Amino acid sequence: MPPSLEAPRKTSAKAISPYRAAPLSFGPPVATYRSSKLQRVGFLAVGSAAGLAALALLLSPLGGGSDPGLWVLAFLQASVVGTGAAFALRAYARRVRGRVTVHDEGMCITSHKGRTSFFWDDVTGIWARFYEPVRSPEVIMRLGTRDGRVIELPTELEGARDLATRVQTETAARMLAETIAALDAGERLWFGPMMVDGFGIHYGKRHGRENDVDAMQLSFRWLEVRLASGERILLPTEDVRNVGILLGVAGRFGIGRLAGGPA
């Protein structure tokens, strides 16, 4: 489902990075991603029904005389059902508030814990699912920022795959330029279990010819890797930091795509 659009308005929030002293100021929102409407309605219906059932159980002994045992049993039953109602209504309230608003300059994440905003230039790491629908309790994306924090996007968002792709697109060019500059300076960079240096892309911490990457391919939720030894490895995209940047620097070392992979 495509993201819903909001009327243009200014969004300001305190920056999460310590080197930014001034509040963030974004332009009009491009798109807003909310939690599933079906889930919101479901939690509200379950919570309301359970709440009414708890009330009915609590009042049920009124027609049965003054037997204390009936009142104790009714109270215990109502407590159990009422607890379920409270959890369902709490989940509903959290999902009503949770949303992610995308702007040209950055992104704003709102949850029951508050609001977090950052510029695209603040993002230094992405771990995400790009090719599989999100199902609870999975996290669709984690973002690393320059101040060392890792931010998890709210789960169960409508258009979650579109959001993950949008964030990847907005940050790829910025991070790719920094990555190439770091490699030119002789640095070694880690992308989860993958390591990149001036000589190529390698798998694991061992440094040997057999661990050199010969080809890579994104396939559904996996990054498929073929090593120079002929071994093939499947890595979940959410375990590979900046998988898009990793693929972006592959051509620098003549690393191709696996034959038979998706277009």
matplotlib code that plots the C-alpha trace (Angstrom):
import matplotlib.pyplot as plt

x = [0.0, 1.5, 2.2, -0.4, 0.4, 0.0, -0.7, 2.5, 3.7, 6.9, 8.4, 11.0, 12.5, 15.6, 18.6, 19.8, 23.4, 25.5, 27.4, 24.1, 23.2, 20.2, 16.8, 16.2, 14.0, 12.5, 10.5, 7.1, 6.7, 7.0, 5.2, 3.9, 4.0, 1.6, 0.9, -1.5, -5.1, -6.2, -4.1, -5.3, -9.0, -8.2, -6.6, -9.4, -12.1, -10.4, -9.7, -13.3, -14.9, -12.6, -13.3, -17.1, -16.7, -14.7, -17.4, -20.1, -18.1, -17.7, -21.4, -22.6, -23.0, -25.6, -28.4, -26.9, -27.3, -24.6, -22.4, -18.8, -17.4, -19.3, -17.9, -14.4, -14.6, -16.2, -13.4, -10.7, -12.3, -12.8, -9.2, -7.8, -10.1, -9.5, -5.8, -6.1, -8.3, -5.7, -2.9, -4.9, -6.0, -2.4, -1.2, -3.9, -2.8, 0.8, 0.0, -2.2, 0.6, 3.4, 4.4, 7.4, 7.4, 9.8, 11.1, 13.5, 16.1, 15.6, 13.2, 11.1, 10.1, 7.2, 6.3, 4.9, 8.4, 8.5, 10.0, 13.4, 14.5, 17.7, 19.1, 20.0, 23.6, 23.5, 23.0, 26.1, 24.6, 21.5, 20.4, 17.1, 14.8, 14.1, 12.5, 10.1, 6.9, 7.3, 5.6, 5.5, 7.7, 10.4, 12.0, 12.0, 15.1, 17.8, 19.7, 23.1, 23.9, 27.1, 26.7, 26.8, 23.0, 21.0, 17.4, 14.8, 11.8, 8.4, 7.2, 4.0, 4.1, 2.0, 4.3, 7.3, 9.2, 8.7, 10.0, 13.1, 13.9, 13.3, 15.7, 18.3, 17.9, 18.2, 21.3, 23.2, 24.9, 26.0, 27.4, 29.0, 31.0, 32.4, 33.1, 35.1, 37.1, 37.8, 39.0, 41.2, 42.7, 43.7, 41.0, 39.4, 35.6, 33.3, 29.8, 28.7, 30.5, 32.0, 35.2, 36.4, 39.9, 42.0, 42.4, 38.8, 35.9, 36.4, 34.2, 35.0, 37.9, 40.3, 42.6, 43.1, 42.6, 39.7, 37.8, 37.9, 34.5, 34.1, 30.5, 27.4, 23.6, 20.6, 18.0, 14.7, 15.8, 19.3, 22.6, 24.1, 27.9, 30.3, 33.8, 36.9, 37.0, 33.7, 31.7, 28.3, 27.0, 23.5, 23.5, 20.2, 20.2, 19.4, 22.7, 24.8, 25.5, 24.9, 24.2, 23.5, 26.8, 28.6, 27.1, 27.9, 31.7, 31.7, 32.3, 35.4, 37.1, 35.5, 33.1, 30.2, 26.7, 25.9, 24.6, 20.9, 20.1, 17.0, 17.0]
y = [0.0, 3.4, 5.9, 8.5, 12.1, 14.9, 18.6, 20.6, 21.9, 22.6, 20.0, 20.9, 18.6, 18.5, 17.0, 13.7, 14.4, 16.2, 18.2, 19.9, 22.5, 24.0, 22.3, 20.5, 22.3, 20.3, 21.4, 20.0, 16.2, 14.0, 11.0, 9.5, 5.8, 4.7, 1.4, -1.0, 0.2, -3.4, -3.9, -0.7, -1.8, -5.3, -4.2, -1.7, -4.3, -7.0, -4.5, -3.1, -6.6, -7.9, -4.8, -5.3, -9.0, -8.2, -5.8, -8.4, -11.0, -8.6, -7.9, -11.4, -12.3, -9.6, -12.1, -15.0, -13.8, -12.8, -15.8, -14.5, -17.4, -16.1, -12.6, -13.9, -16.1, -13.3, -10.9, -13.3, -14.0, -10.3, -9.5, -12.0, -10.8, -7.2, -7.6, -8.8, -5.8, -3.5, -5.0, -4.8, -1.2, -0.3, -1.8, 0.2, 3.5, 2.9, 2.1, 5.1, 7.4, 5.6, 7.0, 7.8, 11.1, 11.5, 14.9, 16.0, 16.8, 13.9, 11.8, 12.1, 9.0, 9.3, 6.6, 6.3, 7.1, 10.5, 11.9, 11.5, 13.5, 13.5, 14.6, 12.1, 13.3, 12.0, 8.4, 6.2, 2.7, 0.9, -2.7, -3.5, -5.9, -4.7, -7.6, -9.3, -8.1, -7.2, -9.3, -8.8, -8.7, -8.0, -4.6, -3.3, -1.2, 0.0, 3.2, 4.1, 7.8, 9.7, 10.0, 6.2, 5.6, 2.9, 3.8, 1.1, 2.1, 1.2, -2.3, -3.1, 0.0, 0.2, 0.5, -0.7, -2.0, 1.3, 3.2, 1.0, 1.6, 5.3, 5.6, 3.6, 5.8, 9.1, 8.0, 5.9, 8.7, 10.4, 7.3, 6.0, 9.1, 8.8, 5.1, 5.6, 8.4, 6.2, 3.4, 5.8, 6.8, 3.2, 2.3, -1.1, -1.0, -3.6, -4.3, -6.9, -10.1, -8.5, -6.5, -4.1, -2.7, -1.4, -4.9, -6.0, -7.4, -10.3, -12.5, -13.0, -12.1, -14.5, -13.0, -15.5, -15.8, -18.3, -15.6, -13.1, -12.3, -13.2, -12.2, -11.0, -10.9, -9.6, -12.4, -11.7, -11.1, -12.5, -11.2, -14.2, -14.2, -16.4, -16.7, -17.3, -20.8, -21.5, -21.5, -19.8, -18.0, -16.6, -13.5, -11.9, -8.3, -7.1, -8.6, -6.7, -3.1, -0.8, -3.6, -1.1, 0.7, -2.7, -3.5, 0.0, -0.4, -3.9, -2.6, -0.8, -4.3, -5.9, -8.0, -9.1, -10.5, -14.1, -15.8, -16.7, -14.0, -11.8, -8.8]
z = [0.0, -1.0, 1.8, 2.6, 2.0, 4.5, 4.0, 3.9, 7.3, 9.0, 11.3, 14.0, 16.7, 18.8, 17.0, 18.3, 17.3, 19.9, 17.2, 16.1, 18.7, 16.8, 16.4, 13.2, 10.7, 7.9, 4.9, 3.9, 4.4, 1.3, 2.7, 6.0, 6.9, 9.6, 11.3, 9.7, 9.8, 10.1, 13.1, 14.8, 14.3, 15.4, 18.7, 19.4, 18.7, 20.9, 23.7, 23.7, 23.6, 26.4, 28.5, 28.2, 28.9, 32.1, 33.2, 32.6, 34.6, 37.5, 37.7, 37.1, 40.8, 41.3, 40.5, 42.5, 46.0, 48.5, 48.3, 48.8, 46.7, 43.6, 44.0, 44.5, 41.4, 39.4, 40.5, 39.5, 36.1, 35.4, 36.4, 33.8, 31.0, 32.0, 31.8, 28.2, 27.4, 28.9, 26.8, 23.6, 24.2, 25.1, 21.8, 19.9, 21.5, 20.6, 17.0, 16.6, 17.6, 15.7, 12.3, 10.2, 8.3, 5.4, 4.2, 1.5, 4.2, 6.6, 8.5, 11.7, 13.7, 16.2, 18.7, 22.2, 23.5, 21.7, 18.5, 16.9, 13.9, 11.9, 8.6, 5.9, 6.2, 9.8, 8.8, 8.7, 8.7, 7.5, 8.3, 6.5, 4.9, 1.3, -0.4, 2.1, 3.8, 7.4, 10.0, 13.7, 15.7, 13.1, 12.8, 9.2, 9.5, 11.9, 11.3, 12.7, 13.2, 13.6, 17.4, 17.7, 18.3, 16.5, 15.8, 15.1, 12.9, 14.2, 13.2, 11.1, 9.0, 5.8, 2.9, 4.9, 1.9, 0.1, 3.2, 3.4, -0.3, 0.1, 3.0, 1.1, -2.0, 0.1, 1.9, -0.7, -2.6, 0.6, 2.2, -1.1, -1.5, 2.1, 1.6, -1.5, 0.2, 3.1, 0.9, -1.1, 2.3, 2.9, 5.5, 6.1, 6.3, 7.7, 6.3, 8.9, 8.0, 4.9, 4.9, 2.2, 1.7, -1.1, -2.6, -2.7, -0.8, 1.6, 3.8, 7.5, 9.6, 8.0, 5.3, 2.6, -1.1, -0.5, 1.3, -1.5, -3.0, -6.7, -7.3, -5.3, -6.0, -4.1, -4.1, -2.2, 1.4, 1.0, -0.2, -2.0, -2.1, -4.1, -2.8, -4.9, -3.4, -5.0, -1.8, -1.8, 1.2, 1.9, 4.2, 5.4, 4.3, 7.8, 9.0, 6.4, 7.2, 4.2, 1.7, -1.0, -0.5, -0.5, -3.9, -5.0, -4.5, -6.0, -9.5, -8.2, -7.9, -10.9, -8.8, -10.9, -10.4, -10.0, -13.1, -12.9, -10.3, -10.5, -12.8]

ax = plt.figure().add_subplot(projection="3d")
ax.plot(x, y, z, "-o")
ax.set_aspect("equal")
plt.show()
